[in-house]
Amino acid sequence: GSYIQWSGQYENEIRAKRRLQIVMPVVLLVIYILLYLTYRSFLEAAQVLLAVPFGLAGGIYLLYALGYNFSVAVWVGFIALFGTAVQTAVVMVIYLGEAVARKREELGGRLTREALFEAVKEGALLRLRPLIMTSTTVVAGLLPIMWSTSTGAEVMKPLATPVLGGMLSSLALVLIVTPVL
């Protein structure tokens, strides 16, 4: 009639992992639905949602480089990263769309390949400084956490790591891949 059961922190970790296996897909679905409602286009919503895997890749690489394991704090950091990465991609897509619409209006409705390239370049350059400033602000805000050795740093560092790595990689998506798409 005896049994062995792990309890305490391990038990809480397993329970949180199960909950996150439900929450993470729901978060991504909610983000996609909100993007679809914003753009009324499955394609544009999917294009903006590309910021999530790019951010995820950067976050995972930095976690691996620093030797952190996946924990609840790490997944909370990923959720924060997904929102921030999608927000920067949304802003870029809006500016690119406005630049293309202005160029199309200038040319009387007909848009040549060269005019499209010029409009995309113009829209991307308009957003370059604000996007770099946003990413720099996020990174600058997280660096003190990453250097911290005080009480609570063992929880805050894994939370900040995916956001820090993901912001850098999603910035590359927003500045390079999004204008190309």
Secondary structure as UniProt FT lines:
FT   HELIX           9..39
FT   HELIX           42..49
FT   HELIX           51..66
FT   HELIX           72..106
FT   TURN            107..109
FT   HELIX           113..147
FT   TURN            151..152
FT   HELIX           153..172
FT   HELIX           173..177
FT   HELIX           178..180
//
